[in-house]
Amino acid sequence: MNRIDNVGSAIIFTLLLVWSCTPAKERREETIALENIELSNLNGEKINLSDQQGKTVFINFWATWCRPCIQEMPSIAALQTQLAGENIEFFFASDEEVERIQKFKESRSMTLNFVRLGNQEALGIQALPTTFIFNGEGNLIYSEVGFRKWDEPATIEMVSKLIKDHE
């Protein structure tokens, strides 16, 4: 590769990095609403997300083949435990077949709310894991692509603040 190719690659990498770290308010807040997400439980019953009105909703998009997704699940479970009693609901959404999600769930000792996602492409999710947090009105208030340790004190504080600021 010559010097121009290296510079071009560095610029593209930097732009992608900046875009992936841009807060939801600057990127997606106006384009994704909670009501536009199609979820069903593992019995195939549609989940009506409007039932979550007034609650903060945390949705983690993942896949059984995604190592970073699986690695961050215990930290999200710990966050969920830490925030027990707060006004927040957690969903773990995969667009894989229900049988595959069920098999994954049974092979782990996590009691997470695994659900099936029906419209991943329509949501513009291009990488996993991706996490969306919605306020009580169903508006996207936080979006992150990539792995995070959700049980770190600063992250727990950030999510707690999102809950309190949007009650």
ZAKOL-783324 format. One record per residue: y, x, z of N, C-alpha, C in turn; residue number from 0. Coordinates in Angstrom, 2 decimals, decimal comma, m for minus. Layout:
// ZAKOL-783324
+---------+---------+---------+---------+---------+---------+---------+---------+---------+-----+
:     nc2 :     nc1 :     nc3 :    cac2 :    cac1 :    cac3 :     cc2 :     cc1 :     cc3 :   k :
+---------+---------+---------+---------+---------+---------+---------+---------+---------+-----+
:       Y :       X :       Z :       Y :       X :       Z :       Y :       X :       Z : NUM :
...
+---------+---------+---------+---------+---------+---------+---------+---------+---------+-----+
END
This chain:
// ZAKOL-783324
+---------+---------+---------+---------+---------+---------+---------+---------+---------+-----+
:     nc2 :     nc1 :     nc3 :    cac2 :    cac1 :    cac3 :     cc2 :     cc1 :     cc3 :   k :
+---------+---------+---------+---------+---------+---------+---------+---------+---------+-----+
:   m1,18 :    0,84 :    0,00 :    0,00 :    0,00 :    0,00 :    1,24 :    0,88 :    0,00 :   0 :
:    2,21 :    0,47 :   m0,75 :    3,43 :    1,26 :   m0,75 :    4,40 :    0,74 :    0,31 :   1 :
:    5,52 :    1,45 :    0,46 :    6,49 :    1,13 :    1,51 :    7,06 :   m0,28 :    1,37 :   2 :
:    7,31 :   m0,74 :    0,16 :    7,87 :   m2,08 :   m0,06 :    6,86 :   m3,14 :    0,40 :   3 :
:    5,58 :   m2,95 :    0,08 :    4,55 :   m3,89 :    0,53 :    4,48 :   m3,93 :    2,05 :   4 :
:    4,58 :   m2,78 :    2,70 :    4,55 :   m2,73 :    4,16 :    5,73 :   m3,48 :    4,77 :   5 :
:    6,91 :   m3,29 :    4,20 :    8,11 :   m3,97 :    4,70 :    7,96 :   m5,48 :    4,51 :   6 :
:    7,50 :   m5,89 :    3,33 :    7,31 :   m7,32 :    3,05 :    6,30 :   m7,93 :    4,01 :   7 :
:    5,21 :   m7,25 :    4,27 :    4,20 :   m7,74 :    5,21 :    4,77 :   m7,86 :    6,61 :   8 :
:    5,58 :   m6,89 :    7,01 :    6,19 :   m6,91 :    8,34 :    7,15 :   m8,09 :    8,47 :   9 :
:    7,91 :   m8,36 :    7,42 :    8,86 :   m9,49 :    7,45 :    8,11 :  m10,81 :    7,56 :  10 :
:    7,06 :  m10,99 :    6,77 :    6,27 :  m12,22 :    6,82 :    5,65 :  m12,39 :    8,20 :  11 :
:    5,07 :  m11,33 :    8,74 :    4,47 :  m11,39 :   10,07 :    5,51 :  m11,79 :   11,11 :  12 :
:    6,69 :  m11,20 :   11,06 :    7,75 :  m11,51 :   12,02 :    8,19 :  m12,96 :   11,90 :  13 :
:    8,35 :  m13,46 :   10,68 :    8,74 :  m14,86 :   10,49 :    7,69 :  m15,81 :   11,04 :  14 :
:    6,41 :  m15,53 :   10,80 :    5,34 :  m16,36 :   11,34 :    5,34 :  m16,33 :   12,86 :  15 :
:    5,55 :  m15,17 :   13,43 :    5,58 :  m15,03 :   14,88 :    6,73 :  m15,83 :   15,48 :  16 :
:    7,90 :  m15,73 :   14,89 :    9,07 :  m16,47 :   15,38 :    8,82 :  m17,96 :   15,25 :  17 :
:    8,28 :  m18,42 :   14,12 :    8,02 :  m19,84 :   13,92 :    7,04 :  m20,35 :   14,96 :  18 :
:    5,96 :  m19,61 :   15,23 :    4,95 :  m20,09 :   16,17 :    5,46 :  m20,12 :   17,59 :  19 :
:    6,51 :  m19,38 :   17,89 :    7,06 :  m19,36 :   19,24 :    8,27 :  m20,27 :   19,39 :  20 :
:    8,64 :  m20,98 :   18,34 :    9,80 :  m21,86 :   18,39 :    9,47 :  m23,10 :   19,21 :  21 :
:   10,30 :  m23,47 :   20,18 :   10,03 :  m24,64 :   20,99 :    9,95 :  m25,92 :   20,16 :  22 :
:    9,25 :  m26,93 :   20,70 :    9,05 :  m28,19 :   20,00 :   10,36 :  m28,83 :   19,60 :  23 :
:   11,39 :  m28,73 :   20,43 :   12,66 :  m29,37 :   20,12 :   13,21 :  m28,87 :   18,79 :  24 :
:   12,91 :  m27,64 :   18,45 :   13,44 :  m27,09 :   17,21 :   12,50 :  m27,30 :   16,03 :  25 :
:   11,23 :  m27,59 :   16,30 :   10,27 :  m27,64 :   15,22 :    9,71 :  m29,02 :   14,92 :  26 :
:    9,16 :  m29,70 :   15,90 :    8,35 :  m30,85 :   15,60 :    8,77 :  m32,13 :   16,30 :  27 :
:    9,67 :  m32,05 :   17,21 :    9,97 :  m33,19 :   18,06 :   10,23 :  m34,46 :   17,27 :  28 :
:   10,92 :  m34,36 :   16,15 :   11,28 :  m35,55 :   15,40 :   10,17 :  m36,03 :   14,49 :  29 :
:    9,16 :  m35,23 :   14,23 :    8,16 :  m35,59 :   13,25 :    6,86 :  m36,11 :   13,85 :  30 :
:    6,58 :  m35,84 :   15,10 :    5,32 :  m36,27 :   15,70 :    5,61 :  m37,12 :   16,92 :  31 :
:    5,04 :  m38,31 :   16,92 :    5,14 :  m39,19 :   18,07 :    3,73 :  m39,46 :   18,58 :  32 :
:    3,60 :  m39,70 :   19,85 :    2,30 :  m39,94 :   20,47 :    1,56 :  m41,06 :   19,77 :  33 :
:    2,28 :  m42,10 :   19,38 :    1,66 :  m43,26 :   18,73 :    1,02 :  m42,92 :   17,40 :  34 :
:    1,37 :  m41,78 :   16,80 :    0,81 :  m41,38 :   15,51 :   m0,49 :  m40,60 :   15,62 :  35 :
:   m0,94 :  m40,33 :   16,84 :   m2,17 :  m39,57 :   17,03 :   m3,33 :  m40,53 :   17,17 :  36 :
:   m4,36 :  m40,33 :   16,34 :   m5,52 :  m41,21 :   16,33 :   m6,66 :  m40,57 :   17,13 :  37 :
:   m6,90 :  m41,11 :   18,33 :   m7,96 :  m40,62 :   19,19 :   m8,98 :  m41,72 :   19,44 :  38 :
:  m10,23 :  m41,31 :   19,64 :  m11,27 :  m42,24 :   20,08 :  m12,12 :  m41,51 :   21,12 :  39 :
:  m12,72 :  m42,29 :   22,02 :  m13,59 :  m41,67 :   23,01 :  m14,92 :  m41,32 :   22,34 :  40 :
:  m15,81 :  m40,71 :   23,08 :  m17,06 :  m40,25 :   22,48 :  m18,05 :  m41,38 :   22,22 :  41 :
:  m17,68 :  m42,60 :   22,60 :  m18,46 :  m43,79 :   22,24 :  m17,93 :  m44,43 :   20,96 :  42 :
:  m16,88 :  m43,84 :   20,38 :  m16,31 :  m44,34 :   19,14 :  m15,22 :  m45,38 :   19,33 :  43 :
:  m14,85 :  m45,68 :   20,58 :  m13,82 :  m46,68 :   20,83 :  m12,44 :  m46,04 :   20,72 :  44 :
:  m11,54 :  m46,74 :   20,00 :  m10,19 :  m46,24 :   19,80 :   m9,46 :  m46,16 :   21,14 :  45 :
:   m8,72 :  m45,08 :   21,32 :   m7,89 :  m44,91 :   22,51 :   m6,47 :  m45,34 :   22,13 :  46 :
:   m5,95 :  m46,31 :   22,85 :   m4,61 :  m46,80 :   22,59 :   m3,64 :  m45,97 :   23,43 :  47 :
:   m2,99 :  m45,01 :   22,80 :   m2,11 :  m44,10 :   23,53 :   m0,85 :  m44,79 :   24,05 :  48 :
:   m0,55 :  m45,97 :   23,55 :    0,59 :  m46,72 :   24,11 :    0,29 :  m47,14 :   25,55 :  49 :
:   m0,99 :  m47,15 :   25,95 :   m1,36 :  m47,42 :   27,34 :   m0,85 :  m46,32 :   28,28 :  50 :
:   m0,48 :  m45,18 :   27,71 :   m0,01 :  m44,05 :   28,51 :    1,51 :  m44,07 :   28,71 :  51 :
:    2,15 :  m45,15 :   28,23 :    3,61 :  m45,23 :   28,36 :    4,03 :  m44,99 :   29,81 :  52 :
:    5,06 :  m44,17 :   29,97 :    5,56 :  m43,83 :   31,29 :    4,91 :  m42,58 :   31,88 :  53 :
:    3,85 :  m42,09 :   31,22 :    3,16 :  m40,89 :   31,69 :    3,42 :  m39,73 :   30,73 :  54 :
:    3,40 :  m38,52 :   31,28 :    3,38 :  m37,33 :   30,45 :    1,96 :  m37,21 :   29,90 :  55 :
:    1,83 :  m36,87 :   28,62 :    0,51 :  m36,75 :   27,99 :    0,36 :  m35,34 :   27,43 :  56 :
:   m0,70 :  m34,67 :   27,86 :   m1,03 :  m33,30 :   27,47 :   m2,24 :  m33,41 :   26,54 :  57 :
:   m2,08 :  m33,00 :   25,29 :   m3,20 :  m33,02 :   24,34 :   m3,45 :  m31,61 :   23,84 :  58 :
:   m4,66 :  m31,14 :   24,06 :   m5,08 :  m29,83 :   23,58 :   m6,01 :  m30,06 :   22,39 :  59 :
:   m5,65 :  m29,48 :   21,24 :   m6,45 :  m29,59 :   20,03 :   m7,32 :  m28,35 :   19,94 :  60 :
:   m8,62 :  m28,54 :   19,78 :   m9,58 :  m27,45 :   19,88 :  m10,76 :  m27,71 :   18,94 :  61 :
:  m11,69 :  m26,74 :   18,89 :  m12,93 :  m26,90 :   18,13 :  m14,04 :  m26,12 :   18,84 :  62 :
:  m15,26 :  m26,56 :   18,64 :  m16,40 :  m25,91 :   19,30 :  m16,60 :  m24,48 :   18,83 :  63 :
:  m16,14 :  m24,16 :   17,63 :  m16,31 :  m22,82 :   17,07 :  m15,14 :  m21,89 :   17,40 :  64 :
:  m14,13 :  m22,40 :   18,07 :  m12,89 :  m21,66 :   18,33 :  m12,96 :  m20,95 :   19,68 :  65 :
:  m13,19 :  m19,64 :   19,65 :  m13,32 :  m18,87 :   20,89 :  m12,09 :  m18,96 :   21,79 :  66 :
:  m10,85 :  m18,78 :   21,27 :   m9,68 :  m18,91 :   22,15 :   m9,58 :  m20,31 :   22,78 :  67 :
:  m10,00 :  m21,33 :   22,03 :   m9,98 :  m22,70 :   22,58 :  m10,87 :  m22,79 :   23,81 :  68 :
:  m12,07 :  m22,29 :   23,67 :  m13,06 :  m22,35 :   24,75 :  m12,61 :  m21,48 :   25,92 :  69 :
:  m12,00 :  m20,33 :   25,62 :  m11,54 :  m19,43 :   26,68 :  m10,42 :  m20,04 :   27,50 :  70 :
:   m9,56 :  m20,88 :   26,89 :   m8,45 :  m21,44 :   27,65 :   m8,82 :  m22,72 :   28,40 :  71 :
:   m9,95 :  m23,32 :   28,08 :  m10,33 :  m24,59 :   28,73 :  m10,40 :  m24,50 :   30,25 :  72 :
:  m11,02 :  m23,47 :   30,84 :  m11,04 :  m23,42 :   32,31 :   m9,64 :  m23,36 :   32,92 :  73 :
:   m8,70 :  m22,71 :   32,24 :   m7,34 :  m22,65 :   32,79 :   m6,65 :  m24,00 :   32,68 :  74 :
:   m6,97 :  m24,78 :   31,63 :   m6,40 :  m26,13 :   31,52 :   m7,04 :  m27,03 :   32,58 :  75 :
:   m8,34 :  m26,86 :   32,81 :   m9,01 :  m27,62 :   33,87 :   m8,37 :  m27,32 :   35,22 :  76 :
:   m8,05 :  m26,06 :   35,46 :   m7,39 :  m25,67 :   36,71 :   m5,99 :  m26,27 :   36,80 :  77 :
:   m5,27 :  m26,30 :   35,68 :   m3,95 :  m26,94 :   35,65 :   m4,08 :  m28,42 :   35,98 :  78 :
:   m5,06 :  m29,06 :   35,38 :   m5,30 :  m30,48 :   35,63 :   m5,57 :  m30,72 :   37,11 :  79 :
:   m6,38 :  m29,89 :   37,72 :   m6,67 :  m30,00 :   39,15 :   m5,41 :  m29,77 :   39,98 :  80 :
:   m4,64 :  m28,77 :   39,59 :   m3,40 :  m28,43 :   40,30 :   m2,40 :  m29,60 :   40,25 :  81 :
:   m2,41 :  m30,33 :   39,14 :   m1,45 :  m31,42 :   38,95 :   m2,03 :  m32,79 :   39,27 :  82 :
:   m3,20 :  m32,81 :   39,91 :   m3,80 :  m34,09 :   40,31 :   m2,79 :  m34,87 :   41,15 :  83 :
:   m2,65 :  m36,14 :   40,86 :   m1,69 :  m36,96 :   41,56 :   m0,34 :  m37,02 :   40,88 :  84 :
:   m0,10 :  m36,15 :   39,91 :    1,15 :  m36,20 :   39,13 :    1,00 :  m37,22 :   38,01 :  85 :
:    2,08 :  m37,57 :   37,39 :    2,11 :  m38,59 :   36,35 :    1,80 :  m37,97 :   34,98 :  86 :
:    0,55 :  m37,47 :   34,82 :    0,15 :  m36,78 :   33,59 :   m1,30 :  m37,10 :   33,27 :  87 :
:   m1,58 :  m37,25 :   31,97 :   m2,94 :  m37,46 :   31,47 :   m3,29 :  m36,32 :   30,52 :  88 :
:   m4,54 :  m35,88 :   30,58 :   m5,02 :  m34,78 :   29,75 :   m6,06 :  m35,27 :   28,76 :  89 :
:   m5,97 :  m34,81 :   27,51 :   m6,95 :  m35,11 :   26,47 :   m7,30 :  m33,81 :   25,77 :  90 :
:   m8,58 :  m33,64 :   25,43 :   m9,07 :  m32,49 :   24,67 :   m9,61 :  m33,03 :   23,35 :  91 :
:   m8,84 :  m32,87 :   22,28 :   m9,11 :  m33,53 :   21,01 :   m9,66 :  m32,57 :   19,96 :  92 :
:  m10,79 :  m32,95 :   19,39 :  m11,40 :  m32,18 :   18,30 :  m11,67 :  m33,13 :   17,15 :  93 :
:  m11,56 :  m32,62 :   15,92 :  m11,86 :  m33,46 :   14,75 :  m13,30 :  m33,31 :   14,28 :  94 :
:  m14,10 :  m32,64 :   15,08 :  m15,51 :  m32,47 :   14,74 :  m16,29 :  m33,77 :   14,98 :  95 :
:  m17,54 :  m33,80 :   14,53 :  m18,38 :  m34,97 :   14,73 :  m18,57 :  m35,23 :   16,21 :  96 :
:  m18,67 :  m36,50 :   16,57 :  m18,85 :  m36,89 :   17,97 :  m20,09 :  m36,21 :   18,57 :  97 :
:  m21,17 :  m36,13 :   17,80 :  m22,41 :  m35,52 :   18,30 :  m22,18 :  m34,06 :   18,69 :  98 :
:  m21,42 :  m33,35 :   17,89 :  m21,14 :  m31,94 :   18,17 :  m20,27 :  m31,80 :   19,43 :  99 :
:  m19,25 :  m32,66 :   19,57 :  m18,39 :  m32,63 :   20,75 :  m19,22 :  m32,97 :   21,99 : 100 :
:  m20,07 :  m33,99 :   21,88 :  m20,92 :  m34,41 :   23,00 :  m21,87 :  m33,29 :   23,42 : 101 :
:  m22,47 :  m32,63 :   22,45 :  m23,38 :  m31,51 :   22,74 :  m22,63 :  m30,38 :   23,45 : 102 :
:  m21,43 :  m30,08 :   22,97 :  m20,60 :  m29,06 :   23,61 :  m20,30 :  m29,45 :   25,05 : 103 :
:  m19,89 :  m30,69 :   25,25 :  m19,55 :  m31,19 :   26,59 :  m20,75 :  m31,06 :   27,53 : 104 :
:  m21,91 :  m31,44 :   27,05 :  m23,12 :  m31,39 :   27,88 :  m23,54 :  m29,96 :   28,21 : 105 :
:  m23,18 :  m29,01 :   27,35 :  m23,57 :  m27,61 :   27,58 :  m22,63 :  m26,89 :   28,54 : 106 :
:  m21,53 :  m27,53 :   28,91 :  m20,55 :  m26,95 :   29,83 :  m20,50 :  m27,77 :   31,11 : 107 :
:  m20,03 :  m27,16 :   32,15 :  m19,93 :  m27,88 :   33,42 :  m18,50 :  m28,38 :   33,66 : 108 :
:  m17,74 :  m28,54 :   32,59 :  m16,35 :  m29,00 :   32,72 :  m16,30 :  m30,52 :   32,60 : 109 :
:  m15,55 :  m31,14 :   33,47 :  m15,38 :  m32,59 :   33,41 :  m14,00 :  m32,90 :   32,82 : 110 :
:  m13,88 :  m32,56 :   31,55 :  m12,61 :  m32,76 :   30,84 :  m12,72 :  m34,02 :   29,99 : 111 :
:  m11,59 :  m34,58 :   29,64 :  m11,54 :  m35,79 :   28,83 :  m11,62 :  m35,42 :   27,35 : 112 :
:  m12,86 :  m35,16 :   26,88 :  m13,08 :  m34,81 :   25,49 :  m13,00 :  m36,07 :   24,64 : 113 :
:  m12,22 :  m35,99 :   23,54 :  m12,05 :  m37,11 :   22,64 :  m12,13 :  m36,62 :   21,20 : 114 :
:  m12,29 :  m37,57 :   20,29 :  m12,32 :  m37,23 :   18,86 :  m10,98 :  m37,55 :   18,23 : 115 :
:  m10,49 :  m36,60 :   17,44 :   m9,22 :  m36,73 :   16,72 :   m9,51 :  m37,19 :   15,30 : 116 :
:   m8,81 :  m38,24 :   14,87 :   m9,05 :  m38,78 :   13,54 :   m8,08 :  m38,34 :   12,47 : 117 :
:   m6,99 :  m37,68 :   12,83 :   m5,98 :  m37,37 :   11,82 :   m5,31 :  m36,01 :   12,02 : 118 :
:   m6,11 :  m34,97 :   12,18 :   m5,56 :  m33,63 :   12,42 :   m4,64 :  m33,17 :   11,30 : 119 :
:   m5,03 :  m33,37 :   10,06 :   m4,20 :  m32,91 :    8,94 :   m2,85 :  m33,61 :    8,92 : 120 :
:   m2,82 :  m34,90 :    9,21 :   m1,56 :  m35,65 :    9,20 :   m0,59 :  m35,15 :   10,27 : 121 :
:   m1,12 :  m34,52 :   11,31 :   m0,28 :  m34,00 :   12,38 :    0,26 :  m32,61 :   12,08 : 122 :
:   m0,20 :  m32,01 :   11,02 :    0,28 :  m30,68 :   10,64 :   m0,27 :  m29,56 :   11,49 : 123 :
:   m1,39 :  m29,79 :   12,14 :   m2,00 :  m28,75 :   12,98 :   m2,69 :  m27,77 :   12,06 : 124 :
:   m2,21 :  m26,52 :   12,09 :   m2,72 :  m25,52 :   11,17 :   m3,52 :  m24,43 :   11,85 : 125 :
:   m3,49 :  m24,39 :   13,19 :   m4,23 :  m23,36 :   13,91 :   m4,69 :  m23,94 :   15,25 : 126 :
:   m5,78 :  m23,40 :   15,74 :   m6,32 :  m23,82 :   17,03 :   m6,41 :  m22,61 :   17,95 : 127 :
:   m6,24 :  m22,81 :   19,22 :   m5,85 :  m24,06 :   19,87 :   m4,37 :  m24,36 :   19,65 : 128 :
:   m4,05 :  m25,64 :   19,68 :   m2,67 :  m26,12 :   19,66 :   m2,55 :  m27,12 :   20,79 : 129 :
:   m1,43 :  m27,10 :   21,48 :   m1,20 :  m28,03 :   22,59 :    0,12 :  m28,75 :   22,38 : 130 :
:    0,08 :  m30,07 :   22,55 :    1,27 :  m30,91 :   22,52 :    1,43 :  m31,55 :   23,89 : 131 :
:    2,66 :  m31,64 :   24,36 :    2,96 :  m32,39 :   25,58 :    4,03 :  m33,41 :   25,21 : 132 :
:    3,75 :  m34,68 :   25,54 :    4,64 :  m35,80 :   25,24 :    5,22 :  m36,36 :   26,52 : 133 :
:    6,44 :  m36,85 :   26,45 :    7,06 :  m37,48 :   27,62 :    6,60 :  m38,94 :   27,72 : 134 :
:    7,08 :  m39,65 :   28,73 :    6,68 :  m41,03 :   28,98 :    7,06 :  m42,00 :   27,89 : 135 :
:    8,00 :  m41,63 :   27,02 :    8,39 :  m42,47 :   25,90 :    7,57 :  m42,17 :   24,65 : 136 :
:    6,68 :  m41,19 :   24,73 :    5,83 :  m40,84 :   23,59 :    6,44 :  m39,84 :   22,65 : 137 :
:    7,50 :  m39,16 :   23,09 :    8,14 :  m38,14 :   22,25 :    7,61 :  m36,75 :   22,59 : 138 :
:    7,40 :  m35,96 :   21,56 :    6,92 :  m34,59 :   21,74 :    8,01 :  m33,76 :   22,42 : 139 :
:    7,68 :  m33,18 :   23,57 :    8,66 :  m32,36 :   24,29 :    8,24 :  m30,90 :   24,38 : 140 :
:    6,98 :  m30,60 :   24,00 :    6,52 :  m29,21 :   24,05 :    5,38 :  m29,06 :   23,05 : 141 :
:    5,38 :  m27,97 :   22,34 :    4,35 :  m27,67 :   21,37 :    4,07 :  m26,17 :   21,40 : 142 :
:    2,78 :  m25,83 :   21,41 :    2,44 :  m24,41 :   21,40 :    1,18 :  m24,19 :   20,59 : 143 :
:    1,20 :  m23,18 :   19,77 :    0,03 :  m22,78 :   19,00 :   m0,50 :  m21,49 :   19,61 : 144 :
:   m1,80 :  m21,46 :   19,88 :   m2,44 :  m20,26 :   20,39 :   m2,86 :  m20,38 :   21,84 : 145 :
:   m3,56 :  m19,37 :   22,28 :   m4,13 :  m19,29 :   23,62 :   m3,06 :  m19,11 :   24,68 : 146 :
:   m3,26 :  m19,75 :   25,83 :   m2,38 :  m19,58 :   26,98 :   m3,24 :  m19,71 :   28,24 : 147 :
:   m2,90 :  m18,97 :   29,26 :   m3,51 :  m19,14 :   30,58 :   m2,68 :  m20,21 :   31,30 : 148 :
:   m3,17 :  m21,44 :   31,25 :   m2,44 :  m22,59 :   31,75 :   m2,39 :  m22,65 :   33,27 : 149 :
:   m3,18 :  m21,85 :   33,95 :   m3,19 :  m21,90 :   35,41 :   m2,35 :  m20,79 :   36,06 : 150 :
:   m1,57 :  m20,08 :   35,27 :   m0,66 :  m19,09 :   35,84 :    0,51 :  m19,81 :   36,51 : 151 :
:    1,01 :  m19,30 :   37,62 :    2,08 :  m19,99 :   38,36 :    3,29 :  m20,39 :   37,52 : 152 :
:    3,75 :  m19,50 :   36,64 :    4,92 :  m19,83 :   35,82 :    4,63 :  m20,99 :   34,86 : 153 :
:    3,42 :  m21,05 :   34,34 :    3,04 :  m22,12 :   33,43 :    2,90 :  m23,44 :   34,18 : 154 :
:    2,29 :  m23,41 :   35,35 :    2,16 :  m24,62 :   36,18 :    3,55 :  m25,15 :   36,51 : 155 :
:    4,46 :  m24,24 :   36,85 :    5,83 :  m24,64 :   37,16 :    6,51 :  m25,26 :   35,93 : 156 :
:    6,30 :  m24,68 :   34,76 :    6,89 :  m25,19 :   33,53 :    6,39 :  m26,61 :   33,24 : 157 :
:    5,08 :  m26,83 :   33,34 :    4,52 :  m28,16 :   33,07 :    5,00 :  m29,16 :   34,13 : 158 :
:    5,03 :  m28,74 :   35,38 :    5,54 :  m29,61 :   36,45 :    6,98 :  m30,02 :   36,17 : 159 :
:    7,77 :  m29,09 :   35,70 :    9,17 :  m29,38 :   35,37 :    9,26 :  m30,37 :   34,21 : 160 :
:    8,40 :  m30,20 :   33,21 :    8,39 :  m31,15 :   32,09 :    8,08 :  m32,56 :   32,58 : 161 :
:    7,14 :  m32,67 :   33,51 :    6,78 :  m33,98 :   34,06 :    7,98 :  m34,58 :   34,78 : 162 :
:    8,58 :  m33,81 :   35,66 :    9,71 :  m34,29 :   36,48 :   10,95 :  m34,61 :   35,64 : 163 :
:   11,24 :  m33,76 :   34,65 :   12,43 :  m33,96 :   33,82 :   12,33 :  m35,18 :   32,92 : 164 :
:   11,10 :  m35,63 :   32,67 :   10,93 :  m36,73 :   31,70 :   10,29 :  m37,96 :   32,30 : 165 :
:   10,41 :  m38,12 :   33,61 :    9,88 :  m39,33 :   34,26 :   10,82 :  m40,48 :   34,04 : 166 :
+---------+---------+---------+---------+---------+---------+---------+---------+---------+-----+
END
